[in-house]
């Protein structure tokens, strides 16, 4: 009751809003935009798509600035107002090419991590005494605990309301719009969670050195959770290092994951046990705090070598850049806590916030730097094969080894998918906007092989999708349904199918007691199969697929009517529109296919 009364007290809410005004306004605006975009029937404007992640990051960013102003005893409103253009620059004004893409998620993620670290670094930035250091620890533990409480509160409310909606549908035979489910999700996970979180953030004047957890709780977590996991990872990584020394084989890139888990868990435990690190009663904890920073250094060497092996072959990508930066930060932690005479826990959030913010923008940022690296790698291949001469593209006039086609196709795929085809304007001038990877590769005078399907020169990928998402105006049919199917590994266009994997037929219950209709791929010549009341009606697809194949490998939108087939048999007629149909061929043999269809039909 004490906890609830503190969280929900009007005075507490007022105080919280005065401490974190822009953070809570960001939460409110973010929730409102999500709900508006959920319920509106029009396409979400670009400014809304950019504003939602910006405001979401702002929930933590402005909260961190509020705590920073408290720690440095500055004017809170001035610091937060200055933060508005900074947040705009860091997130909202990001390169439009990255909108909705993975690169945008990684870019926003960096600013989010920096803002989260700022929450923990801001309130008590300077070190004054051992008591102040313990107060900093208490603030961090209390804040983490509050974050867990806010997440748990949001989940309980979301699950509770979802069950309430389900009860309404079952008891009153109603079908509620899915908008209600999405609305409650955003309302509680963003708006309510933010308020719960910030109402529990302790102020600077509170005594926190004995807050949060007692010694017994700290020891229990360290002894029974952290130490067993750390020992397991230590033994695995030690055995791997010994294997490297014996076999003289350099480490593989995958080793980075266990090294990260070991070091991050270790430094998290290091921070957790800080208040009792010097207590002579806890010899295991004292030993861990003393030796752990040194044990990370050999594994970090393996970590960096593994990254360098990949980078030297394929260049920097965003994830490799982030991985290297994270390794540098962890190395700084190890050196600070291992060799510095008076280490401070502030090093952890301060270095994390500084690194995340610094490398989230500018030509040195992970996005711009990775784009430059990948373009540089492609440039090397083109120059080596005489395709790029003095900055000018000279298309290849003779067949080059298939490995060149595959390597160039892979690099072009990555650049187009993540940065847009405009990056090739430096070689082709204007006009590359909207070009596909295959078109760009052909401009180099090479053959295109999709890297997303193995990069095998003998493998070709075909995909055609409708140029319109609007519902087709079809008359003469009684019912409509949507069907998705997938098959893999069948032998040829016109032979027997030998499916290695197939999505089972989908059964639909028809209205007015008309029975059940099962839609599936057949296991004979390629066809779409309809089974109703014991009878089977089939639509052959071999000729249809062959006609699409004649259009070539260039993927792209196709007129909706051209992506349709019809069936008219006694007792059943149908018209099938393919929203998407795609397949893979290897050595001129079809190896997989998937379809997404809208089906209009009538049955007697």
C-alpha positions in Angstrom: 0.0 0.0 0.0 2.9 2.4 0.8 4.4 1.8 -2.7 1.0 2.3 -4.4 0.2 5.4 -2.4 3.6 6.9 -3.3 3.2 6.1 -7.0 -0.4 7.4 -7.3 -0.3 10.3 -4.9 -1.3 13.5 -6.7 1.5 15.4 -5.0 4.0 12.9 -6.2 2.6 13.1 -9.7 2.9 16.9 -9.6 6.5 16.7 -8.4 7.3 14.2 -11.0 5.9 16.3 -13.8 7.9 19.4 -12.6 11.1 17.3 -12.5 10.6 15.6 -15.9 8.3 17.8 -17.9 9.6 17.1 -21.4 10.1 13.4 -20.8 6.5 13.0 -19.8 5.3 15.3 -22.6 7.3 13.1 -25.0 5.5 10.0 -23.6 2.1 11.6 -24.0 2.7 12.9 -27.5 4.3 9.5 -28.6 1.3 7.6 -27.3 -1.2 10.0 -28.9 0.6 9.7 -32.3 0.7 5.9 -32.1 -3.1 5.7 -31.2 -3.9 8.2 -34.0 -1.9 6.3 -36.6 -3.6 3.1 -35.4 -7.1 4.3 -35.8 -6.8 6.5 -38.9 -7.7 5.0 -42.2 -5.2 7.1 -44.3 -1.6 6.3 -44.8 0.6 7.5 -42.0 2.4 10.8 -42.9 6.2 10.7 -43.0 6.4 13.3 -40.2 4.5 11.0 -37.9 6.7 8.0 -38.8 9.7 10.1 -37.9 8.1 11.7 -34.8 7.1 8.4 -33.1 10.7 7.0 -32.6 12.0 10.5 -31.9 9.5 11.0 -29.1 10.0 7.5 -27.8 13.8 8.2 -27.4 12.9 11.5 -25.9 11.2 9.8 -23.0 14.6 8.8 -21.7 16.7 11.5 -23.3 14.9 14.4 -21.6 14.7 12.4 -18.4 18.5 12.1 -18.5 18.9 15.8 -19.1 16.7 16.6 -16.1 18.9 14.4 -13.9 22.0 15.9 -15.4 20.8 19.4 -14.6 20.2 18.3 -11.0 23.6 16.8 -10.7 25.4 19.8 -12.1 23.0 22.2 -10.4 22.0 23.9 -13.6 18.6 25.3 -14.7 16.6 22.2 -15.6 14.3 24.0 -18.1 17.2 25.6 -19.9 19.0 22.3 -20.3 15.9 20.5 -21.5 15.0 23.2 -24.0 18.5 23.0 -25.4 17.9 19.3 -25.7 15.1 19.7 -28.2 17.3 20.7 -31.2 19.8 18.1 -30.1 17.2 15.3 -30.2 15.9 16.7 -33.5 19.4 16.5 -35.0 20.2 13.0 -33.6 17.0 11.2 -34.5 14.3 13.2 -36.4 16.5 14.6 -39.1 18.2 11.3 -39.8 18.8 10.4 -43.5 15.5 9.9 -45.2 16.9 6.9 -47.0 17.1 5.0 -43.7 13.5 5.5 -42.8 11.8 2.2 -41.8 15.0 0.3 -42.5 17.3 -1.7 -40.3 19.9 1.0 -40.4 17.4 3.5 -38.9 16.7 1.0 -36.1 20.4 0.7 -35.3 20.8 4.5 -35.4 17.8 5.1 -33.1 19.0 2.3 -30.9 22.3 4.0 -30.3 20.6 7.2 -29.2 18.3 5.2 -27.1 21.2 3.4 -25.3 23.0 6.7 -24.8 19.8 8.2 -23.3 19.4 5.2 -21.0 23.0 5.5 -19.8 22.4 9.3 -19.3 19.7 8.4 -16.8 22.2 6.6 -14.6 25.1 9.0 -15.2 23.3 12.3 -14.9 22.2 12.7 -11.4 25.5 12.1 -9.6 28.1 12.9 -12.2 31.0 14.0 -9.9 32.7 11.8 -7.3 33.2 13.5 -3.9 33.5 10.7 -1.3 33.0 7.0 -0.7 29.6 7.9 0.7 28.7 9.7 -2.5 29.9 6.7 -4.5 27.6 4.4 -2.5 24.8 6.9 -3.0 25.5 6.7 -6.8 25.2 2.9 -6.5 22.0 3.2 -4.6 20.5 5.5 -7.2 21.4 3.1 -10.0 19.9 0.1 -8.2 16.8 2.0 -7.3 16.4 3.1 -10.9 16.8 -0.4 -12.3 14.3 -1.7 -9.8 11.9 1.1 -10.8 12.4 0.2 -14.5 11.5 -3.4 -13.8 8.4 -2.3 -11.8 7.2 -0.1 -14.7 7.7 -2.9 -17.2 5.8 -5.4 -15.0 3.0 -2.9 -14.4 2.6 -2.3 -18.1 2.6 -6.1 -18.9 0.0 -6.8 -16.2 -2.3 -4.0 -17.5 -1.9 -5.1 -21.1 -2.6 -8.7 -20.3 -5.5 -7.8 -18.1 -7.2 -5.6 -20.7 -6.6 -8.1 -23.5 -8.4 -10.7 -21.4 -11.2 -8.2 -20.7 -11.6 -7.7 -24.5 -11.6 -11.4 -25.0 -14.3 -11.8 -22.3 -16.5 -9.2 -24.0 -16.2 -10.9 -27.4 -17.1 -14.3 -25.9 -19.9 -13.2 -23.5 -21.6 -10.8 -25.8 -20.8 -12.5 -29.2 -19.0 -9.4 -30.4 -15.9 -8.9 -32.5 -13.9 -5.9 -31.3 -11.7 -4.0 -33.7 -8.0 -4.9 -33.5 -7.4 -1.2 -33.0 -8.5 -1.6 -29.3 -5.8 -4.2 -28.7 -3.1 -2.0 -30.3 -4.4 1.1 -28.4 -4.1 -0.6 -25.0 -0.6 -1.9 -25.9 0.7 1.6 -26.7 -1.2 3.3 -23.8 0.2 1.1 -21.1 3.6 0.2 -22.5 4.5 3.8 -23.3 2.3 6.3 -21.4 1.6 4.5 -18.2 5.1 2.8 -18.0 6.8 6.2 -18.3 4.8 7.7 -15.5 5.3 4.7 -13.2 9.1 4.8 -14.0 9.6 8.5 -13.3 7.4 8.7 -10.2 9.9 6.4 -8.5 13.2 8.1 -9.6 14.9 9.3 -6.3 15.9 12.9 -5.9 19.4 14.0 -5.2 18.8 14.8 -1.6 17.6 11.3 -0.7 20.0 9.1 1.3 20.5 6.1 -1.0 23.6 4.4 0.2 21.6 1.7 2.0 18.7 1.7 -0.4 17.2 -1.0 -2.6 18.7 -4.4 -1.6 20.3 -5.7 1.5 23.6 -7.5 1.7 21.9 -10.9 1.7 20.1 -10.2 -1.5 23.2 -9.0 -3.2 25.2 -12.1 -2.2 22.4 -14.4 -3.2 22.2 -13.0 -6.7 26.0 -13.0 -7.1 26.6 -16.5 -5.6 23.7 -18.4 -7.1 23.1 -16.6 -10.4 26.0 -14.6 -11.7 29.0 -16.6 -10.6 27.9 -20.0 -12.0 27.1 -18.4 -15.4 30.4 -16.5 -15.3 32.4 -19.6 -14.5 30.7 -21.5 -17.3 31.5 -18.8 -19.9 35.0 -18.5 -18.5 35.7 -22.2 -19.0 34.2 -22.2 -22.5 36.3 -19.2 -23.6 39.4 -20.5 -21.9 39.1 -23.8 -23.8 38.6 -21.9 -27.0 41.7 -19.9 -26.4 43.7 -23.1 -25.8 42.3 -24.5 -29.0 43.5 -21.4 -30.9 47.0 -21.8 -29.5 47.1 -25.5 -30.3 45.6 -25.5 -33.8 47.0 -22.0 -34.8 43.7 -21.2 -36.3 42.5 -17.6 -35.8 39.2 -17.1 -34.0 35.9 -17.1 -35.8 33.5 -14.1 -35.7 30.9 -16.0 -33.7 33.2 -16.0 -30.6 32.2 -12.3 -30.1 28.8 -13.3 -28.6 30.1 -15.4 -25.6 32.8 -12.8 -25.0 30.2 -10.1 -24.9 27.9 -12.1 -22.6 30.9 -12.9 -20.2 32.1 -9.3 -20.0 28.7 -7.6 -19.8 27.4 -10.0 -17.1 30.7 -9.7 -15.3 30.7 -5.9 -15.1 27.0 -5.9 -14.2 27.9 -8.2 -11.3 30.9 -6.0 -10.5 28.6 -3.0 -10.2 26.0 -5.0 -8.1 28.4 -6.1 -5.4 30.2 -2.8 -5.2 28.9 -1.8 -1.6 30.4 -5.0 -0.1 33.5 -5.4 -2.3 35.8 -4.6 0.6 34.0 -6.7 3.3 36.5 -9.3 4.6 33.6 -11.7 5.3 32.9 -12.2 1.6 36.2 -13.6 0.3 34.6 -14.8 -3.0 33.2 -11.4 -3.8 36.5 -9.7 -2.9 38.4 -12.1 -5.1 36.0 -11.5 -8.0 36.2 -7.7 -7.8 40.0 -7.9 -7.6 40.7 -10.3 -10.5 37.7 -10.1 -12.9 38.9 -6.9 -14.9 42.2 -8.7 -15.7 40.5 -11.9 -16.9 38.5 -10.1 -19.5 41.6 -8.8 -21.3 42.8 -12.0 -23.0 39.2 -12.7 -24.2 38.9 -9.1 -25.5 42.0 -9.7 -27.6 40.3 -12.7 -29.1 37.2 -10.6 -29.6 39.0 -7.9 -31.6 41.0 -10.4 -33.7 37.7 -12.2 -34.6 36.2 -8.9 -35.7 39.3 -7.9 -37.6 39.2 -11.2 -39.6 35.7 -10.4 -40.8 36.4 -6.7 -41.4 39.5 -7.3 -43.4 37.5 -9.6 -45.7 34.2 -7.8 -46.0 34.7 -4.3 -44.5 32.7 -2.5 -41.8 29.0 -2.9 -41.5 26.8 -1.1 -38.9 26.7 -4.2 -36.6 30.5 -4.7 -36.9 31.1 -1.0 -36.2 28.8 -1.2 -33.1 30.6 -4.4 -32.0 34.0 -2.8 -32.2 32.8 0.3 -30.3 31.3 -1.9 -27.6 34.5 -3.8 -27.3 36.5 -0.6 -26.9 34.1 0.6 -24.2 34.4 -2.7 -22.3 38.2 -2.6 -22.6 38.1 0.9 -21.1 36.1 -0.5 -18.2 38.6 -3.4 -17.7 41.6 -1.0 -17.7 39.8 1.5 -15.4 38.8 -1.0 -12.8 41.9 -3.1 -13.1 44.7 -0.5 -13.1 43.2 2.8 -11.8 43.8 3.3 -8.0 40.5 5.0 -7.3 37.9 3.6 -9.8 34.4 4.9 -9.9 31.2 3.2 -11.1 30.4 6.4 -13.0 32.8 5.2 -15.7 30.3 2.6 -16.9 27.3 4.8 -17.8 29.4 7.9 -18.7 31.5 6.1 -21.3 28.5 4.2 -22.7 26.5 7.5 -23.1 29.4 9.4 -24.6 30.2 6.6 -27.1 26.6 6.1 -28.1 25.9 9.8 -28.7 29.2 10.5 -30.4 28.9 7.7 -33.0 25.2 8.1 -33.7 25.8 11.0 -36.2 28.3 12.6 -38.5 30.7 11.1 -41.0 32.4 9.2 -38.2 29.0 7.7 -37.1 28.4 4.0 -37.6 26.0 4.5 -40.4 28.0 6.9 -42.5 31.3 5.1 -41.8 29.9 1.7 -42.7 28.4 3.1 -45.9 31.8 4.5 -46.8 33.5 1.2 -45.9 31.1 -0.9 -48.0 31.4 1.4 -51.0 35.2 1.3 -50.7 35.1 -2.5 -50.7 33.0 -2.6 -53.8 35.3 0.0 -55.4 38.3 -2.3 -54.9 36.6 -5.2 -56.6 35.6 -3.0 -59.6 39.0 -1.5 -60.0 40.7 -4.9 -59.8 38.5 -6.2 -62.6 38.9 -3.1 -64.8 35.2 -1.9 -64.3 36.1 1.3 -62.5 38.8 3.3 -64.2 39.8 6.8 -63.0 36.4 7.2 -61.3 34.5 6.2 -64.4 32.5 3.0 -64.9 33.6 1.0 -67.9 31.1 -1.9 -68.2 32.8 -5.3 -68.6 32.7 -6.5 -72.2 33.8 -10.1 -71.6 32.7 -12.8 -69.1 34.4 -12.6 -65.8 34.6 -15.4 -63.2 31.3 -16.1 -61.6 32.9 -15.3 -58.2 33.1 -11.7 -59.4 29.4 -11.6 -60.3 28.5 -13.1 -57.0 30.7 -10.8 -54.9 29.6 -7.6 -56.7 25.9 -8.7 -56.5 26.2 -9.3 -52.8 27.8 -5.9 -52.1 25.3 -4.1 -54.3 22.4 -5.9 -52.6 23.7 -4.7 -49.2 24.1 -1.1 -50.2 20.8 -0.9 -52.0 18.8 -2.5 -49.2 20.4 -0.4 -46.5 21.3 2.9 -48.1 19.3 3.1 -51.3 20.4 3.0 -54.9 21.3 6.8 -54.8 24.7 5.9 -53.3 25.7 4.9 -56.9 25.2 8.5 -58.1 28.9 9.1 -57.6 29.6 6.7 -60.6 26.5 7.0 -62.7 25.4 10.6 -62.0 21.7 11.2 -61.3 19.0 8.7 -62.2 19.8 5.8 -60.0 17.0 6.5 -57.5 14.6 3.5 -57.4 16.9 1.2 -59.3 17.0 -2.4 -58.2 20.2 -4.3 -57.4 20.0 -6.3 -60.7 19.8 -3.1 -62.8 22.9 -1.6 -61.1 24.9 -4.8 -61.5 24.0 -5.0 -65.2 25.3 -1.4 -65.6 28.6 -2.8 -64.5 28.4 -5.3 -67.4 28.0 -8.3 -64.9 25.3 -10.9 -64.2 23.2 -10.5 -61.1 22.9 -13.3 -58.5 20.9 -12.5 -55.4 22.9 -12.8 -52.2 19.7 -13.3 -50.3 19.3 -16.7 -51.8 22.8 -18.1 -51.2 24.7 -16.1 -53.8 25.0 -19.2 -55.9 25.6 -18.4 -59.6 23.5 -21.4 -60.6 20.5 -20.1 -58.6 18.0 -17.6 -59.8 15.2 -15.9 -57.9 12.0 -14.7 -59.4 9.4 -12.5 -57.7 6.4 -10.7 -59.0 3.9 -8.7 -57.0 0.8 -6.8 -57.8 1.2 -3.1 -58.6 -2.0 -2.4 -56.7 -3.0 -3.3 -53.1 -6.6 -2.2 -53.7 -9.4 -4.9 -53.6 -10.2 -6.0 -57.1 -13.6 -5.2 -58.4 -14.9 -8.6 -59.4 -18.5 -9.6 -60.1 -20.1 -13.0 -60.6 -18.6 -14.6 -57.5 -20.3 -15.3 -54.2 -17.4 -15.4 -51.7 -13.8 -14.3 -51.3 -10.9 -15.5 -49.1 -7.1 -15.0 -48.8 -4.6 -17.9 -49.0 -0.9 -18.1 -48.4 1.1 -21.3 -49.4 4.7 -22.4 -49.6 6.5 -25.4 -51.0 10.1 -26.3 -51.4 12.1 -28.8 -53.4 10.1 -30.0 -56.3 11.5 -31.4 -59.5 10.9 -29.3 -62.6 8.2 -27.2 -64.1 6.2 -29.9 -65.6 7.2 -33.1 -63.8 6.2 -34.8 -60.6 6.5 -32.7 -57.5 8.7 -34.1 -54.7 8.0 -31.6 -51.9 10.6 -31.4 -49.1 8.4 -28.9 -47.2 4.9 -27.7 -47.8 2.5 -25.6 -45.8 -0.5 -27.9 -45.3 -3.8 -27.1 -47.0 -5.8 -24.4 -45.3 -9.5 -25.1 -44.5 -12.1 -22.4 -44.5 -15.6 -22.8 -43.1 -18.1 -21.4 -45.7 -21.1 -19.3 -44.5 -24.7 -20.5 -44.5 -23.7 -24.1 -44.0 -22.1 -24.4 -47.5 -19.5 -26.7 -46.0 -15.7 -26.5 -45.7 -13.3 -25.5 -48.5 -9.7 -26.7 -48.4 -7.1 -24.8 -50.5 -3.6 -26.2 -51.1 -0.9 -27.0 -53.6 -1.3 -30.2 -55.4 1.4 -32.9 -55.4 1.2 -33.5 -59.1 1.9 -30.9 -61.9 2.0 -27.5 -60.2 -1.5 -26.4 -59.4 -3.7 -24.7 -56.9 -6.2 -27.2 -55.5 -9.7 -26.6 -54.1 -11.5 -29.4 -52.3 -15.2 -29.0 -51.5 -17.7 -31.7 -50.5 -15.5 -34.5 -51.6 -14.7 -33.1 -55.0 -11.4 -31.6 -56.1 -11.0 -28.7 -58.5 -7.6 -27.7 -59.8 -6.0 -24.7 -61.4 -2.9 -25.6 -63.4 0.0 -23.2 -62.8 2.8 -24.5 -64.9 2.0 -22.4 -68.0 1.3 -19.4 -65.9 4.6 -19.6 -64.1 6.5 -20.3 -67.3 4.9 -17.1 -68.9 6.1 -15.1 -65.9 9.6 -16.6 -66.1 9.9 -15.4 -69.7 9.8 -11.9 -68.4 13.3 -12.4 -67.0 14.8 -12.2 -63.5 14.1 -8.5 -63.0 11.8 -8.4 -60.0 9.2 -5.7 -59.9 5.5 -4.8 -59.7 3.2 -6.4 -62.3 -0.3 -5.3 -63.4 -2.8 -7.0 -61.1 -4.8 -8.5 -64.0 -1.6 -10.1 -65.4 -1.1 -11.8 -62.0 -4.5 -13.7 -62.1 -5.8 -17.1 -63.3 -9.3 -18.4 -63.6 -11.1 -21.7 -63.0 -14.5 -22.5 -64.4 -15.7 -26.1 -63.8 -19.1 -27.5 -63.2 -20.0 -26.9 -59.6 -17.1 -24.5 -58.9 -15.6 -21.4 -60.5 -12.9 -19.1 -59.1 -10.6 -16.2 -60.0 -7.3 -16.0 -58.3 -5.3 -12.8 -57.9 -1.6 -13.2 -56.8 -0.6 -10.4 -54.5 2.8 -12.0 -54.7 4.3 -15.1 -56.3 8.0 -16.0 -56.1 10.2 -19.0 -56.7 13.8 -20.0 -56.8 15.4 -22.1 -59.5 18.7 -23.8 -59.3 20.3 -25.3 -62.5 17.0 -24.6 -64.3 15.1 -26.7 -61.7 12.5 -25.0 -59.5 13.5 -25.5 -55.8 10.8 -23.5 -53.9 7.8 -21.4 -54.4 5.5 -19.3 -52.2 2.2 -17.5 -53.1 0.0 -14.9 -51.5 -3.5 -14.8 -53.1 -6.9 -13.3 -53.0 -9.5 -15.8 -54.3 -13.0 -15.1 -55.5 -15.2 -18.1 -56.0 -18.7 -19.5 -56.3 -19.7 -23.1 -55.4 -22.9 -25.0 -56.1 
